Amino acid sequence: MTKTILSVDDSASVRQMVQLTLQGAGYQVIQANDGADGLAKAQTSPVDMVVTDLNMPVMNGLGLIRELRKLPAYRGVPILFLTTESDAEMKKQAKEAGATGWITKPFQRDQLVSVVKKVLGA
């Protein structure tokens, strides 16, 4: 069965690159343009993994993770940060919020696919 990944980023070009990369690896991708949009889509379409940016309008990535982790269906769903941030304190906050991993932009396509496969156990 095809795994579904929610890609949340306020940059349309980043969402498109993530979608092309992951669809090319056999995953289905749902896009959201900020944390609030991502939360709404996650509640209407269950996903196997979330890949989110940190800095976004309306609701940032940390807020999204905190809200998702409150939902029973998302307590064990892997959530990756895909962001330009590389600050150790920010990584600590992300882990405390419930992030599974961290990839720094710009990302290598094969790196993203490799991490997704590892985290999803595929």
N, C-alpha and C positions, 0 to 999 in steps of 0.2 A: 504494500500500500504506500502511496506517495505521501511523504511528510510535508506538512504545510508550515511555512515560516512567515512571520509577520515582520516586515521591514518598516521601521519608523524613523523618518528623517525629514527635516524641513527642507532639505535640498533635493529637488526633483532629479537632478543628475546623479546624485549618490543613490537615491532609491532605484533609479533605472539601472545603474551599474550593478547594484546588489541583486536586483531581480534577474538581469541577464546572466550574471554569474551563477546564481543558485538554480535558475531554471535550466541552465546548461548542464548542471550536475544532477538534474532529475527531480528537483524540489518544486513544489507549488509555492508561489509567493503572493502575499497580500500586502499592499502598500498603505501606509498612513503618513500624513504630513506633519503630525506633532503628537505629543503624548496623549492628549485628550482624544484625538482621532484614533490613535492606536488602542487606547483603553476601550473605546466604544466598539471598535472592530473585533478586538479580542473577546469581548463579551457576546458578540453575535456570531462569530465564526471561530470555533476552537482551533488553536494552532499548537504545533509540536515544539516550536521554538520562537523566540522573539529576538530580533537584532535591532537595537535602538541607538540613536545618537544621544548625546548628553544635552547639548545646548540647543534648545528649541523654544519657540514661543508657545504660549498657552499653558503647556505642561512640559517640563523638561524630562529627560530620561530617568533621573532619580525619582521624580514624582511618579512616573509611569511604573517603574519597578515596585515602588512601595504600594501603589494601588493594586497592581496585579498580584502581588504576594498576599494581599488580604483576601483574595478570591480563592476558595478551596480548589478550583480546577487549575489554578496557576501556581500552586505552592511548589510543585516539583518540575515545572516547565523551565528548561534552560533559557537564560536571558543573557545575551552578549551585548556589551557596549561596543559600538563602532564609532569612535570619536577622535578628534584632533587632540583632546586632553591627554596628558600623560603624567600629571601630577600625582605623587604618591598618596597624598591626603585624599584626593578625589577618588582614587582607586579604592582606598580604605572605605570611604563613604559608600561607594558602589557595592562593595562586597557586603557591608553591613545591611544595605537595603535589600540585598538578595541577588545581585548579579552573579552569574556563573563564570564569566570571563570578560576579557578586554582585548580589543584589537584597535590599534592606532591607525587613523587615516593619514595619508592615503594608504589603502590596503592593496596587497597583492591578491589577485583573484584566486590563485591556487592555495594561498594561506587561508583565505576565508572558507573555501570549500573544505579544506583539511580540518579546520577547527570545527566547522559545522558537523562534519561526518564523525569526528571524534566525540563531540558532545552528545550527538544524537545516537551514538553507538551504531552507526551505519557503515 
